[in-house]
Amino acid sequence: MPSPEQFEEANRLVREAYELLGFATPMPVGRVQWVPHEMVQANDYNPNSVAHQEMQLLYTSIKADGYTQPVVVIWDPEIGKYVVIDGFHRYTALAKYGDLNESTGGYLPVVILEKDLAERMASTVRHNRARGKHSVQGMGNLVFGMLKEGRTPEEVCKELGLEAEELARLTHITGYSKLFGDIRFSTPVLTTAQVKAKAKYKREHPEETVPNDF
């Protein structure tokens, strides 16, 4: 098993190799680093969830194929640890299953993003939604957190890929709309019936502009 010094040397070489590519836009996947598992902790806003059976399947996958995807993290100087943005279950597997931990010497492959709290939350949601996995309550909590951090409703919609109607539903379902009763959208919030009516009108009149009074 590699020593801590060997892990650090490998990390350094990876960083040097990445610099040779000279990307104008950061590509974190080119800088995979191995860090001690105990230096990484979960975030408290991830809306994703996984069933026991899926967790078992993840274990089997890592056991058979090794880690094929790094965990996405940020460095939090206040706690002196990396915080998970995406890959919570890959992170958890290393702690839960001793044989996986032993296979990597207790080190976890990560890519590191530089984000503030609201940006971290948005990154987590983008990763989850791209896979089609998130919970309504978790999304509501995360939206609330972003609003609390000072993001406007329009910014939340843009950063999370939400429609105005989705954001309105989330704040209503979770009860947070009472705390943010002054929310205003530059795009009107439509009811489901209005959305369907607009879609029907567009199908039947493809050359015309949908009236605003739907």
Phi and psi in degrees as GROMACS dihedral restraints (atoms count N, CA, C in turn):
[ dihedral_restraints ]
;  ai    aj    ak    al  type     phi  dphi    fc
    3     4     5     6     1   -59.7    20    10
    4     5     6     7     1   148.4    20    10
    6     7     8     9     1   -84.0    20    10
    7     8     9    10     1   164.8    20    10
    9    10    11    12     1   -54.4    20    10
   10    11    12    13     1   -37.0    20    10
   12    13    14    15     1   -65.8    20    10
   13    14    15    16     1   -37.0    20    10
   15    16    17    18     1   -69.9    20    10
   16    17    18    19     1   -38.5    20    10
   18    19    20    21     1   -61.1    20    10
   19    20    21    22     1   -44.4    20    10
   21    22    23    24     1   -65.0    20    10
   22    23    24    25     1   -39.2    20    10
   24    25    26    27     1   -65.8    20    10
   25    26    27    28     1   -40.7    20    10
   27    28    29    30     1   -63.3    20    10
   28    29    30    31     1   -42.4    20    10
   30    31    32    33     1   -59.8    20    10
   31    32    33    34     1   -42.3    20    10
   33    34    35    36     1   -62.8    20    10
   34    35    36    37     1   -43.1    20    10
   36    37    38    39     1   -64.4    20    10
   37    38    39    40     1   -37.6    20    10
   39    40    41    42     1   -64.0    20    10
   40    41    42    43     1   -43.0    20    10
   42    43    44    45     1   -63.1    20    10
   43    44    45    46     1   -39.5    20    10
   45    46    47    48     1   -67.0    20    10
   46    47    48    49     1   -42.1    20    10
   48    49    50    51     1   -62.3    20    10
   49    50    51    52     1   -38.2    20    10
   51    52    53    54     1   -63.2    20    10
   52    53    54    55     1   -40.4    20    10
   54    55    56    57     1   -62.0    20    10
   55    56    57    58     1   -28.7    20    10
   57    58    59    60     1   -65.1    20    10
   58    59    60    61     1   -25.4    20    10
   60    61    62    63     1   -74.5    20    10
   61    62    63    64     1   -27.6    20    10
   63    64    65    66     1    61.4    20    10
   64    65    66    67     1    36.5    20    10
   66    67    68    69     1   -61.8    20    10
   67    68    69    70     1   135.9    20    10
   69    70    71    72     1   -75.2    20    10
   70    71    72    73     1   -34.9    20    10
   72    73    74    75     1  -102.4    20    10
   73    74    75    76     1   132.1    20    10
   75    76    77    78     1   -55.7    20    10
   76    77    78    79     1   135.3    20    10
   78    79    80    81     1  -126.2    20    10
   79    80    81    82     1    83.1    20    10
   81    82    83    84     1   -53.6    20    10
   82    83    84    85     1   -30.5    20    10
   84    85    86    87     1   -60.9    20    10
   85    86    87    88     1   -19.7    20    10
   87    88    89    90     1   -80.7    20    10
   88    89    90    91     1    -3.6    20    10
   90    91    92    93     1  -125.8    20    10
   91    92    93    94     1    50.6    20    10
   93    94    95    96     1   -64.8    20    10
   94    95    96    97     1   128.6    20    10
   96    97    98    99     1  -120.5    20    10
   97    98    99   100     1   148.0    20    10
   99   100   101   102     1  -101.5    20    10
  100   101   102   103     1   121.2    20    10
  102   103   104   105     1  -127.0    20    10
  103   104   105   106     1   152.1    20    10
  105   106   107   108     1   -59.9    20    10
  106   107   108   109     1   135.9    20    10
  108   109   110   111     1   -56.5    20    10
  109   110   111   112     1   -35.9    20    10
  111   112   113   114     1   -70.8    20    10
  112   113   114   115     1   -10.6    20    10
  114   115   116   117     1   -89.4    20    10
  115   116   117   118     1     4.3    20    10
  117   118   119   120     1  -120.1    20    10
  118   119   120   121     1   140.2    20    10
  120   121   122   123     1  -138.3    20    10
  121   122   123   124     1   157.4    20    10
  123   124   125   126     1   -72.3    20    10
  124   125   126   127     1   156.1    20    10
  126   127   128   129     1   -86.3    20    10
  127   128   129   130     1   171.9    20    10
  129   130   131   132     1  -111.6    20    10
  130   131   132   133     1    23.3    20    10
  132   133   134   135     1  -135.4    20    10
  133   134   135   136     1     7.7    20    10
  135   136   137   138     1   -67.7    20    10
  136   137   138   139     1   120.4    20    10
  138   139   140   141     1   -84.6    20    10
  139   140   141   142     1     1.0    20    10
  141   142   143   144     1   -82.1    20    10
  142   143   144   145     1   155.9    20    10
  144   145   146   147     1  -149.3    20    10
  145   146   147   148     1   156.5    20    10
  147   148   149   150     1  -140.6    20    10
  148   149   150   151     1   140.8    20    10
  150   151   152   153     1   -76.3    20    10
  151   152   153   154     1   161.3    20    10
  153   154   155   156     1   -57.4    20    10
  154   155   156   157     1   -41.3    20    10
  156   157   158   159     1   -62.8    20    10
  157   158   159   160     1   -39.6    20    10
  159   160   161   162     1   -69.1    20    10
  160   161   162   163     1   -35.1    20    10
  162   163   164   165     1   -64.8    20    10
  163   164   165   166     1   -39.9    20    10
  165   166   167   168     1   -64.1    20    10
  166   167   168   169     1   -39.4    20    10
  168   169   170   171     1   -66.0    20    10
  169   170   171   172     1   -37.9    20    10
  171   172   173   174     1   -62.8    20    10
  172   173   174   175     1   -42.4    20    10
  174   175   176   177     1   -58.6    20    10
  175   176   177   178     1   -47.4    20    10
  177   178   179   180     1   -60.0    20    10
  178   179   180   181     1   -40.9    20    10
  180   181   182   183     1   -63.3    20    10
  181   182   183   184     1   -46.7    20    10
  183   184   185   186     1   -68.0    20    10
  184   185   186   187     1   -37.2    20    10
  186   187   188   189     1   -61.9    20    10
  187   188   189   190     1   -41.1    20    10
  189   190   191   192     1   -82.1    20    10
  190   191   192   193     1   -40.1    20    10
  192   193   194   195     1  -112.7    20    10
  193   194   195   196     1    -6.3    20    10
  195   196   197   198     1    77.5    20    10
  196   197   198   199     1  -177.8    20    10
  198   199   200   201     1   -76.4    20    10
  199   200   201   202     1   114.9    20    10
  201   202   203   204     1  -100.3    20    10
  202   203   204   205     1   -12.2    20    10
  204   205   206   207     1  -134.9    20    10
  205   206   207   208     1   132.9    20    10
  207   208   209   210     1   -76.4    20    10
  208   209   210   211     1   164.9    20    10
  210   211   212   213     1   -88.0    20    10
  211   212   213   214     1   135.3    20    10
  213   214   215   216     1   -89.6    20    10
  214   215   216   217     1   126.8    20    10
  216   217   218   219     1  -137.7    20    10
  217   218   219   220     1   168.4    20    10
  219   220   221   222     1  -126.5    20    10
  220   221   222   223     1   159.0    20    10
  222   223   224   225     1   -94.8    20    10
  223   224   225   226     1   124.9    20    10
  225   226   227   228     1  -106.5    20    10
  226   227   228   229     1   104.4    20    10
  228   229   230   231     1   -65.9    20    10
  229   230   231   232     1   -23.3    20    10
  231   232   233   234     1   -68.7    20    10
  232   233   234   235     1   -34.2    20    10
  234   235   236   237     1  -106.0    20    10
  235   236   237   238     1    -8.2    20    10
  237   238   239   240     1    68.2    20    10
  238   239   240   241     1    32.3    20    10
  240   241   242   243     1  -142.0    20    10
  241   242   243   244     1   165.2    20    10
  243   244   245   246     1   -85.3    20    10
  244   245   246   247     1   141.1    20    10
  246   247   248   249     1  -115.3    20    10
  247   248   249   250     1   133.2    20    10
  249   250   251   252     1   -70.4    20    10
  250   251   252   253     1   129.2    20    10
  252   253   254   255     1   -97.4    20    10
  253   254   255   256     1   -44.9    20    10
  255   256   257   258     1  -148.5    20    10
  256   257   258   259     1   142.7    20    10
  258   259   260   261     1   104.4    20    10
  259   260   261   262     1    25.1    20    10
  261   262   263   264     1   -54.6    20    10
  262   263   264   265     1   -40.6    20    10
  264   265   266   267     1   -76.0    20    10
  265   266   267   268     1   -29.9    20    10
  267   268   269   270     1   -67.8    20    10
  268   269   270   271     1   -37.0    20    10
  270   271   272   273     1   -66.4    20    10
  271   272   273   274     1   -45.3    20    10
  273   274   275   276     1   -64.1    20    10
  274   275   276   277     1   -37.9    20    10
  276   277   278   279     1   -58.0    20    10
  277   278   279   280     1   -37.4    20    10
  279   280   281   282     1   -67.9    20    10
  280   281   282   283     1   -29.8    20    10
  282   283   284   285     1   -83.0    20    10
  283   284   285   286     1   -34.0    20    10
  285   286   287   288     1   -78.9    20    10
  286   287   288   289     1   -35.7    20    10
  288   289   290   291     1  -111.1    20    10
  289   290   291   292     1   111.4    20    10
  291   292   293   294     1   -59.2    20    10
  292   293   294   295     1   -35.4    20    10
  294   295   296   297     1   -68.4    20    10
  295   296   297   298     1   -32.9    20    10
  297   298   299   300     1   -68.7    20    10
  298   299   300   301     1   -42.5    20    10
  300   301   302   303     1   -59.8    20    10
  301   302   303   304     1   -42.5    20    10
  303   304   305   306     1   -65.8    20    10
  304   305   306   307     1   -35.3    20    10
  306   307   308   309     1   -66.8    20    10
  307   308   309   310     1   -24.2    20    10
  309   310   311   312     1  -111.2    20    10
  310   311   312   313     1     5.8    20    10
  312   313   314   315     1    68.8    20    10
  313   314   315   316     1    22.2    20    10
  315   316   317   318     1    80.9    20    10
  316   317   318   319     1     9.9    20    10
  318   319   320   321     1  -101.3    20    10
  319   320   321   322     1   145.5    20    10
  321   322   323   324     1  -117.2    20    10
  322   323   324   325     1   133.2    20    10
  324   325   326   327     1   -78.1    20    10
  325   326   327   328     1   127.4    20    10
  327   328   329   330     1  -135.3    20    10
  328   329   330   331     1   157.8    20    10
  330   331   332   333     1  -119.7    20    10
  331   332   333   334     1   141.8    20    10
  333   334   335   336     1  -111.0    20    10
  334   335   336   337     1   124.8    20    10
  336   337   338   339     1  -102.5    20    10
  337   338   339   340     1   155.3    20    10
  339   340   341   342     1  -110.3    20    10
  340   341   342   343     1   102.7    20    10
  342   343   344   345     1  -139.8    20    10
  343   344   345   346     1   151.2    20    10
  345   346   347   348     1   -85.8    20    10
  346   347   348   349     1   179.0    20    10
  348   349   350   351     1   -59.4    20    10
  349   350   351   352     1   -48.4    20    10
  351   352   353   354     1   -63.5    20    10
  352   353   354   355     1   -38.3    20    10
  354   355   356   357     1   -66.7    20    10
  355   356   357   358     1   -36.4    20    10
  357   358   359   360     1   -61.3    20    10
  358   359   360   361     1   -45.9    20    10
  360   361   362   363     1   -60.1    20    10
  361   362   363   364     1   -45.2    20    10
  363   364   365   366     1   -62.2    20    10
  364   365   366   367     1   -40.1    20    10
  366   367   368   369     1   -62.8    20    10
  367   368   369   370     1   -41.5    20    10
  369   370   371   372     1   -60.6    20    10
  370   371   372   373     1   -46.2    20    10
  372   373   374   375     1   -65.1    20    10
  373   374   375   376     1   -42.1    20    10
  375   376   377   378     1   -60.3    20    10
  376   377   378   379     1   -41.7    20    10
  378   379   380   381     1   -63.4    20    10
  379   380   381   382     1   -45.2    20    10
  381   382   383   384     1   -67.0    20    10
  382   383   384   385     1   -46.4    20    10
  384   385   386   387     1   -66.6    20    10
  385   386   387   388     1   -31.1    20    10
  387   388   389   390     1   -63.3    20    10
  388   389   390   391     1   -26.9    20    10
  390   391   392   393     1   -96.6    20    10
  391   392   393   394     1    -2.9    20    10
  393   394   395   396     1    76.3    20    10
  394   395   396   397     1    26.5    20    10
  396   397   398   399     1  -126.9    20    10
  397   398   399   400     1   118.4    20    10
  399   400   401   402     1  -172.2    20    10
  400   401   402   403     1   156.8    20    10
  402   403   404   405     1  -103.6    20    10
  403   404   405   406     1   150.6    20    10
  405   406   407   408     1   -62.6    20    10
  406   407   408   409     1   -47.2    20    10
  408   409   410   411     1   -62.3    20    10
  409   410   411   412     1   -42.4    20    10
  411   412   413   414     1   -63.1    20    10
  412   413   414   415     1   -41.3    20    10
  414   415   416   417     1   -63.7    20    10
  415   416   417   418     1   -41.2    20    10
  417   418   419   420     1   -61.1    20    10
  418   419   420   421     1   -43.9    20    10
  420   421   422   423     1   -61.3    20    10
  421   422   423   424     1   -40.2    20    10
  423   424   425   426     1   -69.9    20    10
  424   425   426   427     1   -42.7    20    10
  426   427   428   429     1   -58.6    20    10
  427   428   429   430     1   -44.3    20    10
  429   430   431   432     1   -59.0    20    10
  430   431   432   433     1   -43.3    20    10
  432   433   434   435     1   -61.6    20    10
  433   434   435   436     1   -41.5    20    10
  435   436   437   438     1   -67.9    20    10
  436   437   438   439     1   -40.6    20    10
  438   439   440   441     1   -63.3    20    10
  439   440   441   442     1   -40.4    20    10
  441   442   443   444     1   -64.5    20    10
  442   443   444   445     1   -31.2    20    10
  444   445   446   447     1   -77.9    20    10
  445   446   447   448     1    -3.4    20    10
  447   448   449   450     1   106.5    20    10
  448   449   450   451     1     2.1    20    10
  450   451   452   453     1   -70.8    20    10
  451   452   453   454     1   142.3    20    10
  453   454   455   456     1   -81.3    20    10
  454   455   456   457     1   159.8    20    10
  456   457   458   459     1   -54.8    20    10
  457   458   459   460     1   -39.8    20    10
  459   460   461   462     1   -63.3    20    10
  460   461   462   463     1   -40.7    20    10
  462   463   464   465     1   -66.5    20    10
  463   464   465   466     1   -40.7    20    10
  465   466   467   468     1   -60.8    20    10
  466   467   468   469     1   -46.5    20    10
  468   469   470   471     1   -59.3    20    10
  469   470   471   472     1   -44.5    20    10
  471   472   473   474     1   -66.1    20    10
  472   473   474   475     1   -45.9    20    10
  474   475   476   477     1   -73.4    20    10
  475   476   477   478     1   -27.9    20    10
  477   478   479   480     1  -101.3    20    10
  478   479   480   481     1    -3.3    20    10
  480   481   482   483     1    69.6    20    10
  481   482   483   484     1    35.4    20    10
  483   484   485   486     1  -100.4    20    10
  484   485   486   487     1   148.3    20    10
  486   487   488   489     1   -81.2    20    10
  487   488   489   490     1   156.5    20    10
  489   490   491   492     1   -57.2    20    10
  490   491   492   493     1   -37.4    20    10
  492   493   494   495     1   -63.4    20    10
  493   494   495   496     1   -39.8    20    10
  495   496   497   498     1   -63.7    20    10
  496   497   498   499     1   -42.6    20    10
  498   499   500   501     1   -64.2    20    10
  499   500   501   502     1   -41.9    20    10
  501   502   503   504     1   -61.8    20    10
  502   503   504   505     1   -41.0    20    10
  504   505   506   507     1   -65.1    20    10
  505   506   507   508     1   -42.4    20    10
  507   508   509   510     1   -63.6    20    10
  508   509   510   511     1   -43.5    20    10
  510   511   512   513     1   -68.8    20    10
  511   512   513   514     1   -28.9    20    10
  513   514   515   516     1   -76.5    20    10
  514   515   516   517     1   -46.9    20    10
  516   517   518   519     1   -60.5    20    10
  517   518   519   520     1   -40.5    20    10
  519   520   521   522     1   -85.8    20    10
  520   521   522   523     1    -6.5    20    10
  522   523   524   525     1    86.0    20    10
  523   524   525   526     1    -0.5    20    10
  525   526   527   528     1   -76.2    20    10
  526   527   528   529     1   -15.0    20    10
  528   529   530   531     1   -61.2    20    10
  529   530   531   532     1   -26.8    20    10
  531   532   533   534     1   -66.9    20    10
  532   533   534   535     1   -30.1    20    10
  534   535   536   537     1   -84.7    20    10
  535   536   537   538     1   -20.1    20    10
  537   538   539   540     1  -123.9    20    10
  538   539   540   541     1    52.6    20    10
  540   541   542   543     1   -69.3    20    10
  541   542   543   544     1   -12.9    20    10
  543   544   545   546     1   -95.5    20    10
  544   545   546   547     1    14.2    20    10
  546   547   548   549     1   -61.0    20    10
  547   548   549   550     1   130.9    20    10
  549   550   551   552     1  -129.5    20    10
  550   551   552   553     1   142.4    20    10
  552   553   554   555     1  -115.1    20    10
  553   554   555   556     1   138.6    20    10
  555   556   557   558     1   -69.1    20    10
  556   557   558   559     1   -26.7    20    10
  558   559   560   561     1  -104.7    20    10
  559   560   561   562     1   128.7    20    10
  561   562   563   564     1   -59.0    20    10
  562   563   564   565     1   142.9    20    10
  564   565   566   567     1   -83.6    20    10
  565   566   567   568     1   124.3    20    10
  567   568   569   570     1  -103.2    20    10
  568   569   570   571     1   148.5    20    10
  570   571   572   573     1   -78.3    20    10
  571   572   573   574     1   164.8    20    10
  573   574   575   576     1   -59.4    20    10
  574   575   576   577     1   -40.1    20    10
  576   577   578   579     1   -62.2    20    10
  577   578   579   580     1   -40.0    20    10
  579   580   581   582     1   -66.2    20    10
  580   581   582   583     1   -40.6    20    10
  582   583   584   585     1   -60.7    20    10
  583   584   585   586     1   -45.4    20    10
  585   586   587   588     1   -65.5    20    10
  586   587   588   589     1   -40.2    20    10
  588   589   590   591     1   -64.0    20    10
  589   590   591   592     1   -41.7    20    10
  591   592   593   594     1   -63.1    20    10
  592   593   594   595     1   -43.0    20    10
  594   595   596   597     1   -63.4    20    10
  595   596   597   598     1   -42.0    20    10
  597   598   599   600     1   -63.2    20    10
  598   599   600   601     1   -45.4    20    10
  600   601   602   603     1   -61.3    20    10
  601   602   603   604     1   -40.2    20    10
  603   604   605   606     1   -66.3    20    10
  604   605   606   607     1   -36.3    20    10
  606   607   608   609     1   -66.9    20    10
  607   608   609   610     1   -40.4    20    10
  609   610   611   612     1   -81.2    20    10
  610   611   612   613     1   -22.5    20    10
  612   613   614   615     1  -133.1    20    10
  613   614   615   616     1    66.7    20    10
  615   616   617   618     1   -61.7    20    10
  616   617   618   619     1   -22.0    20    10
  618   619   620   621     1   -91.5    20    10
  619   620   621   622     1    -7.2    20    10
  621   622   623   624     1  -105.2    20    10
  622   623   624   625     1   158.0    20    10
  624   625   626   627     1   -84.1    20    10
  625   626   627   628     1   134.5    20    10
  627   628   629   630     1   -66.0    20    10
  628   629   630   631     1   127.6    20    10
  630   631   632   633     1   -59.3    20    10
  631   632   633   634     1   150.3    20    10
  633   634   635   636     1   -77.3    20    10
  634   635   636   637     1   -12.3    20    10
  636   637   638   639     1   -90.7    20    10
  637   638   639   640     1    17.4    20    10
